[in-house]
Amino acid sequence: MRRRTLVAFAALACHTALAQVPAAPAHPPEEPPFQGDAYRLMREIGSRSTAFRNLEELCDDVGGRPNGSEALRNAQTWIRAKLAASGIRTVVEEPFTIPSTWTRGVETARLVTANGVKLRIAQVAWTPATAGAIRGPVVPVGGATIEELRASLASARGKIALRGDLPKAPGGRDPVLFKREVRALFDEAGVAALLFPMSRAGNTLQTVGTPIRNAGQWTPAVPTAYVGQEHANLLRRLLARGQRVELELELGGQVHPEETRLTNLIAEVPGARRPDEFVILGAHLDSVDLATGASDNGAGVVVLLDVLTAVKALGLRPDRTLRVIFFSGEELEGIGSRAYVRAHAGDLAGVQAVLVLDKGGGRILGWPTMGQEAWVPLLAEAIAPAYTVGGSQIIPGQIRGSDHDPFFEAGVPAFFAYQEALDYWDVYHSDLDSLDHVKPENLVQAGQALAAAAWGFLQMDRRLPHLPAGKASAHP
């Protein structure tokens, strides 16, 4: 999942929705369990799921999958092999480009004053390297007002800046424009490097960053690194006591400015009666590079593979076309899904629903209404069979911040799976995002709940109404 700002919104939406989740129906759907095709799919996944084994291969063999990397290409080859083994023959790659790529290099930081400890750091992706190892004093920067921030940055010119609290937009100021003003001060300050303290304990490290300069995620134009919370606290204590704090710092990450081709990988099971209408299932294959991307978003990828495998194993032919998209570029402001929506503008009217997984290895509890009451009756109908596995809740409100966004903004009924968070917010984008944080039984349940919802939308006679394009805001 991308962009901390949208991720935070999604977390808030989920937290708010929890208090409003309607009670489970007193009785399960009238159809007995495992009698219809939706139930057959759930039974097939329950007894033959290979999701966890696939996730182990994806994470332990292929590894982290940064955009533009050989590992991401290897992961797509791996998926193609899995699809072929399942009998999926209709697989295509659709290209798009990103303006640059980035590779991680050496990243070291050592106190040369006080106790001389080596600090835990991780360079922010798409920020430039230092000119070898640099040495300089650490200066805290921040402030309650823009004037205080400007003054602190003036004293940090040529030094290593440790970011503190930043001013909030005063009343009457546009918060987006104010944030841009704050960011501009950092870019123009002339500091030798920036250190961003982590908010997660245990000296956990994360990374974000994007070459998409006009989007919501700000990537500083100077060498920048996250520093573990406990080590940041050490620096703060020393500074608060008036001690001189000096670091030796080297960041070797490199920006490669050449335009680079990426692809979305698309698999289909053609529809029997309405082949020009689609139900789209999506998950992003790309990840950040500090770990192996198990929760974000290998878990979603292998759940999609389970659903496709079950459909083919049972010989099912849906009424509508089932289209499954393994997106690239999600971690870069969703550039891959936005490219898909642009390329398929002529197909969007035929999309019945889009269902996206991007919240880790937790069980699917239900789906959000996305604030569209007109969608609720058919959403409830589609997901009803998932009652038997605990995945049929209707969640009021929107959840935003992943590959369903561009579809929703275009007016297409698009939903983000509401899943148990577990420790997702502790591990995503961090060096902890490994297979150890995913449980096999949760992947099985997620596959069952997703298959039931997908099959319901594929087979129902009625269509979900589309919205006028642009009615949904681009950024919640």
C-alpha positions as CSV (number, residue, x, y, z in Angstrom):
1,M,0.0,0.0,0.0
2,R,1.3,3.4,-0.9
3,R,1.6,6.9,0.5
4,R,1.5,7.3,4.2
5,T,-1.1,10.1,4.0
6,L,-3.6,7.9,2.2
7,V,-2.7,4.9,4.3
8,A,-3.4,6.9,7.4
9,F,-6.8,7.8,6.0
10,A,-7.6,4.2,5.2
11,A,-6.7,3.2,8.7
12,L,-9.0,5.9,10.1
13,A,-11.8,4.8,7.8
14,C,-11.4,1.2,8.9
15,H,-11.3,2.2,12.6
16,T,-14.4,4.4,12.3
17,A,-16.2,1.7,10.3
18,L,-15.6,-0.9,13.0
19,A,-17.9,0.8,15.4
20,Q,-20.7,0.8,12.8
21,V,-20.4,-2.7,11.5
22,P,-24.0,-4.2,11.3
23,A,-24.7,-7.3,13.3
24,A,-24.3,-10.6,11.4
25,P,-27.6,-11.9,10.1
26,A,-29.5,-14.2,12.4
27,H,-29.5,-17.0,9.8
28,P,-27.1,-17.9,7.0
29,P,-28.1,-17.6,3.4
30,E,-31.0,-19.9,2.4
31,E,-28.8,-22.0,0.2
32,P,-27.1,-24.8,2.2
33,P,-23.3,-24.5,2.4
34,F,-21.2,-25.8,-0.5
35,Q,-24.2,-26.4,-2.9
36,G,-23.8,-23.6,-5.4
37,D,-20.7,-22.6,-7.4
38,A,-19.7,-20.0,-4.9
39,Y,-19.7,-22.6,-2.2
40,R,-17.8,-25.0,-4.4
41,L,-15.1,-22.4,-4.9
42,M,-14.8,-21.9,-1.2
43,R,-14.6,-25.6,-0.6
44,E,-12.0,-26.0,-3.3
45,I,-9.8,-23.2,-1.8
46,G,-10.4,-24.6,1.7
47,S,-9.1,-28.0,0.7
48,R,-6.4,-27.3,-1.9
49,S,-5.1,-23.8,-1.2
50,T,-1.4,-23.3,-2.2
51,A,-1.3,-19.7,-1.1
52,F,1.1,-20.0,1.7
53,R,3.5,-22.2,-0.3
54,N,3.3,-19.7,-3.1
55,L,4.0,-16.8,-0.7
56,E,7.0,-18.7,0.6
57,E,8.4,-19.0,-2.9
58,L,7.6,-15.4,-3.8
59,C,9.2,-14.0,-0.7
60,D,12.1,-16.4,0.0
61,D,13.1,-17.2,-3.6
62,V,12.2,-14.0,-5.6
63,G,12.4,-11.5,-2.7
64,G,11.5,-7.8,-2.5
65,R,10.2,-6.4,-5.8
66,P,11.1,-2.7,-6.2
67,N,9.7,-1.1,-9.4
68,G,12.1,-1.3,-12.3
69,S,14.1,-4.2,-10.6
70,E,15.1,-7.5,-12.0
71,A,13.3,-9.1,-9.0
72,L,10.0,-7.6,-10.2
73,R,10.5,-9.0,-13.6
74,N,11.4,-12.4,-12.1
75,A,8.2,-12.3,-10.0
76,Q,6.1,-11.7,-13.2
77,T,7.8,-14.7,-14.8
78,W,7.1,-16.8,-11.7
79,I,3.4,-15.8,-11.8
80,R,3.2,-16.7,-15.5
81,A,4.5,-20.2,-14.7
82,K,1.9,-20.6,-11.9
83,L,-0.9,-19.5,-14.2
84,A,0.2,-21.9,-17.0
85,A,0.3,-24.7,-14.5
86,S,-3.2,-23.9,-13.5
87,G,-4.4,-23.9,-17.1
88,I,-4.8,-20.1,-17.5
89,R,-3.9,-19.4,-21.1
90,T,-5.1,-15.8,-21.5
91,V,-2.2,-13.8,-20.0
92,V,-0.9,-10.5,-21.3
93,E,1.5,-7.8,-20.2
94,E,0.5,-4.2,-20.7
95,P,3.3,-1.6,-20.6
96,F,3.6,1.8,-19.0
97,T,6.7,3.9,-18.1
98,I,8.1,5.5,-15.0
99,P,10.5,8.5,-15.2
100,S,13.4,6.9,-13.3
101,T,14.5,4.0,-11.1
102,W,16.4,3.9,-7.9
103,T,18.8,1.4,-6.3
104,R,19.8,1.1,-2.7
105,G,23.5,1.4,-1.8
106,V,25.7,1.7,1.2
107,E,23.9,3.4,4.2
108,T,25.9,3.9,7.4
109,A,25.7,6.5,10.2
110,R,28.0,6.6,13.2
111,L,28.2,9.0,16.1
112,V,31.7,10.4,16.3
113,T,30.9,12.1,19.6
114,A,29.3,10.8,22.8
115,N,29.2,7.0,22.8
116,G,30.2,6.5,19.1
117,V,27.2,4.2,18.4
118,K,26.4,3.0,14.9
119,L,22.9,4.2,14.1
120,R,20.1,2.2,12.4
121,I,19.2,4.0,9.2
122,A,17.5,3.4,5.8
123,Q,17.8,5.8,2.9
124,V,14.5,7.2,1.6
125,A,14.0,5.9,-1.9
126,W,14.6,8.2,-4.8
127,T,16.7,10.6,-2.7
128,P,20.3,11.3,-3.9
129,A,23.5,9.9,-2.5
130,T,26.0,11.8,-0.4
131,A,29.3,12.5,-1.9
132,G,30.9,9.5,-0.2
133,A,31.1,9.6,3.6
134,I,30.3,13.1,5.0
135,R,30.9,14.3,8.5
136,G,29.1,17.1,10.3
137,P,27.1,18.4,13.2
138,V,23.5,17.4,13.7
139,V,21.0,20.2,14.1
140,P,17.4,19.8,15.1
141,V,14.9,21.5,12.8
142,G,11.2,22.1,13.2
143,G,8.8,24.5,14.8
144,A,5.3,25.4,15.7
145,T,5.1,28.1,13.0
146,I,6.5,28.5,9.5
147,E,8.7,31.3,10.9
148,E,10.2,29.0,13.5
149,L,10.8,26.3,10.9
150,R,12.5,28.8,8.6
151,A,14.8,30.0,11.4
152,S,15.8,26.5,12.4
153,L,16.5,25.5,8.8
154,A,18.7,28.6,8.3
155,S,20.9,27.4,11.2
156,A,21.2,23.9,9.6
157,R,22.6,25.0,6.2
158,G,25.5,22.7,5.3
159,K,24.8,20.5,8.4
160,I,22.8,17.3,9.0
161,A,19.3,18.2,9.9
162,L,17.2,16.0,12.4
163,R,13.5,16.7,11.6
164,G,11.2,17.4,14.5
165,D,7.6,18.6,14.7
166,L,6.4,20.6,11.8
167,P,3.9,23.5,11.8
168,K,0.3,22.9,11.0
169,A,-1.7,25.1,8.6
170,P,-3.2,28.0,10.6
171,G,-6.9,28.8,10.3
172,G,-7.9,30.1,6.9
173,R,-4.9,28.6,5.1
174,D,-5.3,25.8,2.5
175,P,-3.6,22.8,4.2
176,V,-2.4,21.4,0.9
177,L,-0.8,24.7,-0.2
178,F,0.6,25.2,3.3
179,K,2.2,21.7,3.2
180,R,3.8,22.6,-0.1
181,E,5.2,25.7,1.4
182,V,6.8,23.7,4.3
183,R,8.3,21.2,1.8
184,A,9.7,23.9,-0.3
185,L,11.6,25.3,2.8
186,F,13.3,21.9,3.2
187,D,14.2,21.6,-0.4
188,E,15.7,25.1,-0.4
189,A,17.5,24.9,3.0
190,G,20.9,23.8,1.7
191,V,21.3,21.1,4.3
192,A,23.9,18.4,3.8
193,A,21.4,15.6,4.7
194,L,18.1,15.0,6.4
195,L,17.3,12.5,9.1
196,F,13.6,11.5,9.6
197,P,13.0,9.9,13.0
198,M,10.9,6.7,12.8
199,S,7.6,6.5,14.8
200,R,7.9,2.7,15.2
201,A,9.7,1.2,18.2
202,G,12.4,-1.4,18.1
203,N,14.6,0.6,15.8
204,T,12.3,-0.6,13.0
205,L,13.1,1.0,9.6
206,Q,10.9,1.8,6.7
207,T,11.1,3.5,3.4
208,V,8.9,5.4,1.0
209,G,9.7,7.7,-1.9
210,T,8.7,8.1,-5.5
211,P,10.0,9.9,-8.6
212,I,6.4,11.1,-9.3
213,R,7.2,14.7,-8.2
214,N,3.7,16.2,-8.7
215,A,1.9,13.7,-6.5
216,G,1.0,13.5,-2.9
217,Q,4.2,11.8,-1.7
218,W,7.0,14.3,-1.1
219,T,10.5,13.0,-1.8
220,P,13.2,15.4,-0.6
221,A,15.8,16.6,-3.1
222,V,18.7,16.1,-0.7
223,P,20.2,12.9,0.8
224,T,17.6,11.6,3.3
225,A,17.4,8.7,5.6
226,Y,15.0,7.3,8.2
227,V,16.7,6.8,11.6
228,G,15.4,4.2,14.1
229,Q,13.2,5.6,16.9
230,E,15.5,4.7,19.8
231,H,18.6,6.1,18.0
232,A,16.7,9.3,17.1
233,N,15.8,9.6,20.8
234,L,19.5,9.3,21.7
235,L,20.3,12.2,19.3
236,R,17.5,14.3,20.8
237,R,18.6,13.7,24.4
238,L,22.2,14.6,23.6
239,L,21.1,17.8,21.8
240,A,18.7,18.7,24.7
241,R,21.6,18.5,27.1
242,G,23.5,21.0,24.9
243,Q,26.1,18.5,23.7
244,R,27.7,18.7,20.3
245,V,26.4,15.9,18.2
246,E,28.5,14.9,15.2
247,L,27.8,12.1,12.7
248,E,29.7,10.4,10.0
249,L,27.1,9.6,7.3
250,E,27.1,7.8,4.0
251,L,24.1,7.2,1.7
252,G,24.8,5.4,-1.5
253,G,21.4,5.1,-3.1
254,Q,21.4,6.1,-6.8
255,V,18.7,7.7,-8.9
256,H,18.8,6.4,-12.5
257,P,17.0,9.1,-14.6
258,E,16.3,7.0,-17.6
259,E,12.6,6.4,-18.4
260,T,11.9,2.7,-17.6
261,R,9.2,0.3,-18.9
262,L,7.0,-1.5,-16.4
263,T,4.1,-3.8,-17.1
264,N,0.8,-4.9,-15.5
265,L,0.3,-8.6,-15.8
266,I,-3.3,-9.5,-16.7
267,A,-5.0,-13.0,-16.7
268,E,-8.5,-13.8,-17.8
269,V,-11.2,-16.4,-17.7
270,P,-13.5,-15.4,-20.6
271,G,-17.2,-14.9,-19.9
272,A,-19.7,-17.3,-21.4
273,R,-22.8,-15.1,-21.8
274,R,-21.4,-11.6,-21.3
275,P,-17.8,-11.7,-22.4
276,D,-17.6,-7.9,-22.8
277,E,-18.5,-7.3,-19.1
278,F,-15.9,-7.7,-16.5
279,V,-15.2,-8.4,-12.8
280,I,-11.7,-7.3,-12.0
281,L,-9.6,-8.6,-9.1
282,G,-6.5,-6.7,-8.4
283,A,-3.4,-6.9,-6.2
284,H,0.0,-5.2,-6.6
285,L,3.1,-7.2,-7.2
286,D,5.7,-4.5,-6.6
287,S,7.1,-3.8,-3.1
288,V,9.6,-1.7,-1.3
289,D,13.1,-3.2,-0.9
290,L,13.9,-3.4,2.8
291,A,12.2,-6.8,3.2
292,T,10.4,-9.4,1.0
293,G,7.0,-7.7,0.8
294,A,5.0,-10.6,2.3
295,S,2.2,-8.4,3.8
296,D,2.5,-5.6,1.3
297,N,1.5,-7.1,-1.0
298,G,2.6,-10.7,-1.6
299,A,-0.4,-11.9,0.4
300,G,-2.8,-10.3,-2.0
301,V,-1.0,-11.7,-5.0
302,V,-1.1,-15.3,-3.8
303,V,-4.8,-15.1,-2.8
304,L,-5.6,-14.0,-6.4
305,L,-3.7,-17.0,-7.6
306,D,-5.7,-19.3,-5.4
307,V,-9.0,-17.9,-6.8
308,L,-7.9,-18.3,-10.4
309,T,-6.6,-21.8,-9.7
310,A,-9.9,-22.8,-8.1
311,V,-12.0,-21.5,-11.0
312,K,-10.0,-23.5,-13.5
313,A,-9.8,-26.6,-11.3
314,L,-13.6,-26.8,-11.1
315,G,-14.0,-26.1,-14.8
316,L,-16.3,-23.1,-14.1
317,R,-17.2,-20.7,-16.9
318,P,-18.5,-17.4,-15.5
319,D,-21.2,-15.4,-17.2
320,R,-19.0,-12.3,-17.2
321,T,-15.2,-12.3,-17.9
322,L,-13.1,-12.6,-14.8
323,R,-10.0,-10.4,-15.3
324,V,-7.2,-10.6,-12.7
325,I,-4.6,-7.9,-12.7
326,F,-1.2,-8.1,-10.9
327,F,-0.3,-4.4,-10.9
328,S,3.1,-2.8,-10.9
329,G,3.8,0.7,-9.8
330,E,1.3,0.8,-6.9
331,E,4.1,2.0,-4.6
332,L,4.7,4.9,-7.0
333,E,1.4,6.7,-6.5
334,G,-0.6,3.9,-8.2
335,I,0.9,4.7,-11.6
336,G,0.2,1.2,-12.9
337,S,-3.5,1.1,-12.1
338,R,-3.8,4.7,-13.4
339,A,-2.1,3.6,-16.6
340,Y,-4.6,0.7,-16.9
341,V,-7.6,2.9,-16.5
342,R,-6.3,5.3,-19.2
343,A,-5.6,2.5,-21.6
344,H,-9.0,0.8,-21.0
345,A,-11.2,3.9,-20.9
346,G,-13.3,2.3,-23.6
347,D,-13.8,-0.8,-21.5
348,L,-14.7,0.8,-18.2
349,A,-18.5,0.9,-19.0
350,G,-18.4,-2.9,-19.1
351,V,-16.8,-3.3,-15.6
352,Q,-19.3,-4.8,-13.1
353,A,-17.0,-4.4,-10.1
354,V,-13.4,-4.1,-9.1
355,L,-12.2,-5.9,-6.0
356,V,-8.7,-5.1,-4.7
357,L,-6.6,-6.7,-1.9
358,D,-3.8,-4.7,-0.3
359,K,-4.0,-5.0,3.4
360,G,-1.7,-7.8,4.3
361,G,-2.4,-11.4,5.5
362,G,-5.5,-10.8,7.6
363,R,-8.8,-12.5,7.1
364,I,-11.3,-10.6,4.9
365,L,-14.2,-9.4,7.1
366,G,-16.2,-7.7,4.5
367,W,-16.3,-4.8,2.0
368,P,-17.0,-1.1,2.2
369,T,-19.9,0.7,0.7
370,M,-17.6,3.4,-0.7
371,G,-20.3,5.8,0.4
372,Q,-22.6,4.7,-2.4
373,E,-25.9,3.4,-1.0
374,A,-27.0,2.4,-4.5
375,W,-24.3,-0.3,-4.5
376,V,-25.3,-1.8,-1.2
377,P,-28.0,-4.3,-2.3
378,L,-25.9,-5.9,-5.0
379,L,-22.8,-5.9,-2.8
380,A,-24.7,-7.7,-0.1
381,E,-26.1,-10.2,-2.6
382,A,-22.6,-10.9,-4.0
383,I,-20.9,-11.5,-0.7
384,A,-23.7,-13.3,1.0
385,P,-22.1,-16.8,0.6
386,A,-19.0,-15.6,2.4
387,Y,-21.1,-15.6,5.5
388,T,-20.0,-19.2,6.2
389,V,-16.3,-18.1,6.4
390,G,-17.0,-14.7,8.2
391,G,-16.4,-12.5,5.2
392,S,-19.8,-10.9,4.5
393,Q,-19.8,-7.7,6.6
394,I,-20.9,-4.4,4.9
395,I,-18.6,-1.6,6.1
396,P,-20.0,1.9,5.9
397,G,-17.9,4.6,4.3
398,Q,-14.8,4.6,2.0
399,I,-11.5,3.0,2.2
400,R,-8.9,4.6,-0.2
401,G,-5.2,4.5,-1.0
402,S,-4.6,1.6,-3.4
403,D,-5.2,0.4,-6.9
404,H,-9.0,0.7,-6.7
405,D,-8.7,4.5,-6.5
406,P,-8.4,5.3,-10.2
407,F,-11.4,3.0,-11.0
408,F,-13.5,4.6,-8.3
409,E,-12.5,8.1,-9.5
410,A,-13.7,7.1,-13.0
411,G,-17.1,6.2,-11.6
412,V,-16.5,2.4,-11.7
413,P,-17.8,0.4,-8.7
414,A,-14.5,-0.4,-6.9
415,F,-14.0,-1.9,-3.5
416,F,-11.1,-2.5,-1.2
417,A,-11.2,-5.6,1.0
418,Y,-11.7,-4.8,4.6
419,Q,-9.3,-7.2,6.4
420,E,-8.2,-7.8,10.0
421,A,-5.2,-5.4,10.4
422,L,-3.2,-7.8,12.7
423,D,0.3,-6.2,12.7
424,Y,0.0,-4.8,9.2
425,W,0.7,-1.2,10.3
426,D,3.8,-2.3,12.2
427,V,5.4,-4.2,9.3
428,Y,4.3,-2.6,6.0
429,H,7.1,-0.8,4.1
430,S,9.5,-1.9,6.8
431,D,12.4,-4.3,7.2
432,L,10.0,-6.5,9.1
433,D,7.7,-7.3,6.2
434,S,8.5,-11.0,5.9
435,L,6.7,-14.4,5.7
436,D,6.9,-14.6,9.5
437,H,4.0,-12.2,9.8
438,V,1.5,-14.1,7.7
439,K,-0.6,-17.2,8.8
440,P,-1.6,-19.8,6.2
441,E,-5.2,-20.1,7.5
442,N,-5.8,-16.4,7.0
443,L,-4.8,-16.6,3.4
444,V,-7.2,-19.5,2.9
445,Q,-10.1,-17.6,4.4
446,A,-9.2,-14.5,2.3
447,G,-9.3,-16.6,-0.9
448,Q,-12.6,-18.1,0.0
449,A,-14.2,-14.7,0.8
450,L,-12.8,-13.1,-2.3
451,A,-13.9,-16.0,-4.5
452,A,-17.4,-15.8,-3.2
453,A,-17.7,-12.1,-3.8
454,A,-16.2,-12.3,-7.3
455,W,-18.5,-15.2,-8.3
456,G,-21.5,-13.3,-7.0
457,F,-20.7,-10.2,-9.2
458,L,-19.8,-12.4,-12.1
459,Q,-23.1,-14.3,-12.1
460,M,-25.8,-11.8,-11.0
461,D,-28.2,-10.5,-13.6
462,R,-28.3,-6.9,-12.5
463,R,-25.5,-4.3,-13.1
464,L,-24.1,-2.0,-10.4
465,P,-24.7,1.6,-11.4
466,H,-21.7,3.6,-12.4
467,L,-21.0,7.1,-11.1
468,P,-20.3,10.2,-13.2
469,A,-16.6,10.3,-13.8
470,G,-14.9,12.7,-11.3
471,K,-17.7,12.5,-8.7
472,A,-15.4,10.7,-6.4
473,S,-12.6,13.0,-5.2
474,A,-9.0,12.1,-6.4
475,H,-7.7,12.4,-2.8
476,P,-9.9,11.8,0.2
